[in-house]
């Protein structure tokens, strides 16, 4: 993580129970050396301001807690980093959170590496989405688009995920295409970073972006889609 004049990164953790707050604080402390973690039970712009935190990490275990985060995102200062931990979020909520400038939406069982990437995204102003959020958002948008083309009586019950993503894959950047080719060669993040003379964290961000654009849940699926789409020469 970047240092700010030797001041450690400050994170406010919001979670309903003491045990959950303790767990998340430990995950964050393992993810970032020298981080300062403050915990509370409710989301509030005033509490965030009082904590002098750089990043909010909110554990959204109920629909009510997910709803409570949206007004916070809308009122939060532009410099605030925001991370939501939520399982199987409703696509409408994901769209609202993205419009309100959330930086990361990850699963509630996020490990140290997941949390590290989310914190980096929040600090750098990037967006990081868990594949389940991407798939749900994509499927909802694709069905709406297909309905607009084919009519409201379109039978979408029998559509496969492959049918839905067909034609909706975003273009990869030149660097992302290069990373995907290296992934197809079986290289790990460290080897990719060394080959491209970039940091391992940057390699992880490229791979996360590739998974999101290809709507792939794994590196293997991304490679398979890349071959089918002609992104990887064979």
C-alpha positions as CSV (number, residue, x, y, z in Angstrom):
1,X,0.0,0.0,0.0
2,X,1.1,3.6,-0.5
3,X,2.2,5.5,2.5
4,X,0.9,9.0,3.3
5,X,3.7,10.9,4.9
6,X,4.4,8.0,7.2
7,X,0.8,7.9,8.4
8,X,-0.6,4.3,8.3
9,X,-3.7,3.5,6.4
10,X,-6.8,4.0,8.6
11,X,-9.7,1.6,8.1
12,X,-13.2,1.7,9.8
13,X,-14.8,-1.7,10.0
14,X,-18.6,-1.9,10.3
15,X,-20.1,-5.3,11.4
16,X,-23.1,-6.3,13.4
17,X,-21.3,-8.5,16.0
18,X,-18.1,-8.2,18.0
19,X,-16.9,-11.5,16.8
20,X,-17.3,-10.5,13.2
21,X,-15.6,-7.1,13.8
22,X,-12.6,-8.9,15.5
23,X,-12.3,-11.4,12.6
24,X,-12.4,-8.6,9.9
25,X,-9.9,-6.5,11.8
26,X,-7.5,-9.5,11.9
27,X,-7.9,-10.1,8.2
28,X,-7.2,-6.5,7.4
29,X,-4.2,-6.4,9.7
30,X,-2.7,-9.4,7.9
31,X,-3.5,-7.8,4.5
32,X,-1.8,-4.5,5.2
33,X,1.2,-4.0,7.4
34,X,0.9,-1.1,9.9
35,X,-2.8,-0.5,9.2
36,X,-4.9,1.2,11.9
37,X,-8.3,-0.4,12.3
38,X,-11.3,1.1,14.2
39,X,-14.6,-0.9,14.6
40,X,-18.2,0.0,15.0
41,X,-21.6,-1.6,14.6
42,X,-23.5,0.9,12.3
43,X,-22.7,2.8,9.1
44,X,-22.7,6.5,9.6
45,X,-21.0,9.4,7.8
46,X,-20.5,11.1,11.2
47,X,-18.8,8.0,12.6
48,X,-16.6,7.7,9.5
49,X,-15.6,11.4,9.8
50,X,-14.8,11.0,13.6
51,X,-12.7,7.9,12.9
52,X,-10.6,9.9,10.4
53,X,-10.5,6.7,8.4
54,X,-9.4,6.5,4.8
55,X,-11.4,3.4,3.9
56,X,-14.7,1.9,5.1
57,X,-15.1,-1.9,5.2
58,X,-18.8,-2.8,5.7
59,X,-20.0,-6.3,6.4
60,X,-23.4,-6.4,4.9
61,X,-25.1,-9.5,6.4
62,X,-28.7,-8.4,5.9
63,X,-30.8,-6.6,3.3
64,X,-31.2,-3.8,5.8
65,X,-27.4,-3.3,6.2
66,X,-27.0,-3.4,2.4
67,X,-29.7,-0.7,2.1
68,X,-28.0,1.4,4.8
69,X,-24.8,1.5,2.8
70,X,-26.3,3.2,-0.2
71,X,-27.0,6.6,1.5
72,X,-23.5,6.5,3.1
73,X,-21.9,6.0,-0.3
74,X,-23.9,9.0,-1.7
75,X,-22.9,11.2,1.2
76,X,-19.3,10.0,1.7
77,X,-16.5,12.4,0.8
78,X,-14.9,11.8,-2.6
79,X,-11.6,10.8,-1.0
80,X,-13.2,8.0,1.0
81,X,-12.5,4.4,-0.1
82,X,-15.4,2.0,0.3
83,X,-15.6,-1.8,0.4
84,X,-18.7,-3.9,0.8
85,X,-18.6,-7.5,1.9
86,X,-21.8,-9.1,0.7
87,X,-22.9,-12.5,-0.5
88,X,-25.0,-12.9,-3.7
89,X,-26.0,-9.2,-3.9
90,X,-29.1,-8.2,-5.8
91,X,-28.1,-6.8,-9.2
92,X,-30.2,-3.7,-8.6
93,X,-28.2,-3.1,-5.4
94,X,-24.9,-3.6,-7.2
95,X,-25.9,-1.0,-9.9
96,X,-26.9,1.5,-7.2
97,X,-23.6,0.9,-5.3
98,X,-21.6,1.3,-8.4
99,X,-23.4,4.5,-9.3
100,X,-22.7,5.8,-5.8
101,X,-19.0,5.1,-6.3
102,X,-18.3,2.0,-4.2
103,X,-14.8,0.7,-4.9
104,X,-15.0,-3.0,-4.1
105,X,-17.8,-5.6,-3.7
106,X,-16.4,-8.9,-2.4
107,X,-17.8,-11.9,-0.7
108,X,-18.1,-12.1,3.1
109,X,-15.7,-15.0,3.3
110,X,-13.0,-12.9,1.7
111,X,-9.5,-14.1,2.7
112,X,-6.4,-12.0,3.3
113,X,-5.5,-11.8,-0.4
114,X,-9.0,-10.8,-1.4
115,X,-9.0,-8.1,1.3
116,X,-5.6,-6.8,0.2
117,X,-6.8,-6.4,-3.4
118,X,-10.0,-4.7,-2.2
119,X,-8.1,-2.3,0.0
120,X,-5.7,-1.5,-2.9
121,X,-8.6,-0.8,-5.2
122,X,-10.3,1.5,-2.6
123,X,-7.1,3.4,-2.0
124,X,-6.3,3.8,-5.7
125,X,-9.8,4.6,-6.7
126,X,-10.3,1.4,-8.8
127,X,-13.3,-0.9,-8.8
128,X,-13.1,-4.5,-7.8
129,X,-16.0,-6.9,-8.1
130,X,-16.4,-10.5,-7.0
131,X,-17.4,-12.8,-10.0
132,X,-20.8,-13.5,-8.4
133,X,-21.6,-9.8,-8.5
134,X,-20.5,-9.5,-12.1
135,X,-22.5,-12.5,-13.2
136,X,-25.7,-11.4,-11.5
137,X,-25.3,-7.9,-12.9
138,X,-24.5,-9.2,-16.4
139,X,-27.4,-11.7,-16.5
140,X,-29.9,-9.1,-15.4
141,X,-28.7,-6.5,-17.9
142,X,-28.5,-9.1,-20.7
143,X,-32.0,-10.4,-20.1
144,X,-33.3,-6.8,-20.2
145,X,-31.5,-6.1,-23.5
146,X,-32.8,-9.3,-25.0
147,X,-36.3,-8.5,-23.9
148,X,-36.0,-5.1,-25.6
149,X,-35.0,-6.8,-28.8
150,X,-37.2,-9.8,-28.8
151,X,-40.2,-8.7,-26.8
152,X,-41.4,-9.2,-23.2
153,X,-42.6,-12.7,-23.8
154,X,-39.1,-14.0,-24.6
155,X,-38.4,-17.3,-22.8
156,X,-35.3,-16.5,-20.8
157,X,-35.8,-19.4,-18.4
158,X,-33.8,-21.7,-20.7
159,X,-31.0,-19.4,-21.5
160,X,-27.6,-20.6,-20.3
161,X,-24.9,-18.3,-18.9
162,X,-23.0,-18.9,-22.1
163,X,-26.0,-17.7,-24.2
164,X,-26.2,-14.6,-22.0
165,X,-22.6,-13.5,-22.2
166,X,-22.3,-14.2,-25.9
167,X,-21.5,-10.9,-27.7
168,X,-21.4,-8.9,-24.4
169,X,-17.7,-9.5,-23.6
170,X,-15.8,-6.2,-23.2
171,X,-12.6,-5.6,-25.1
172,X,-9.4,-6.3,-23.3
173,X,-6.6,-3.7,-23.3
174,X,-3.3,-4.7,-25.0
175,X,-1.7,-5.3,-21.6
176,X,-4.7,-7.4,-20.4
177,X,-4.5,-9.5,-23.6
178,X,-0.8,-10.0,-22.9
179,X,-1.5,-11.1,-19.3
180,X,-4.2,-13.5,-20.5
181,X,-1.8,-15.1,-22.9
182,X,0.7,-15.6,-20.1
183,X,-2.0,-17.1,-17.9
184,X,-2.7,-19.5,-20.7
185,X,0.9,-20.6,-20.6
186,X,0.4,-21.6,-16.9
187,X,2.3,-18.7,-15.4
188,X,1.4,-17.6,-11.9
189,X,1.1,-14.0,-10.7
190,X,4.7,-13.7,-9.7
191,X,6.0,-15.1,-13.0
192,X,3.7,-12.8,-15.0
193,X,4.9,-9.8,-13.0
194,X,8.5,-10.7,-13.6
195,X,8.0,-11.3,-17.3
196,X,6.2,-7.9,-17.7
197,X,8.4,-5.9,-15.2
198,X,5.4,-5.0,-13.1
199,X,4.6,-5.5,-9.5
200,X,2.8,-8.7,-8.4
201,X,-0.1,-6.6,-7.1
202,X,-0.5,-4.9,-10.6
203,X,-0.5,-8.4,-12.2
204,X,-3.4,-9.4,-9.8
205,X,-5.3,-6.3,-10.8
206,X,-4.9,-7.1,-14.5
207,X,-6.2,-10.6,-13.9
208,X,-9.1,-9.4,-11.8
209,X,-10.0,-7.0,-14.6
210,X,-9.7,-9.8,-17.2
211,X,-12.1,-12.0,-15.2
212,X,-14.6,-9.2,-14.9
213,X,-14.5,-8.3,-18.6
214,X,-14.8,-11.9,-19.7
215,X,-17.3,-12.7,-17.0
216,X,-15.2,-15.6,-16.0
217,X,-15.2,-17.2,-12.5
218,X,-11.7,-18.6,-12.7
219,X,-8.4,-18.3,-14.6
220,X,-9.2,-21.5,-16.4
221,X,-12.6,-20.2,-17.6
222,X,-10.9,-17.0,-18.7
223,X,-8.4,-18.9,-20.8
224,X,-11.2,-21.1,-22.3
225,X,-13.2,-18.0,-23.3
226,X,-10.0,-16.2,-24.6
227,X,-9.3,-19.1,-26.9
228,X,-12.9,-19.3,-28.2
229,X,-13.0,-15.5,-28.8
230,X,-9.6,-15.5,-30.6
231,X,-7.9,-13.6,-27.8
232,X,-5.3,-16.3,-27.4
233,X,-3.6,-17.7,-30.4
234,X,-3.5,-21.5,-30.7
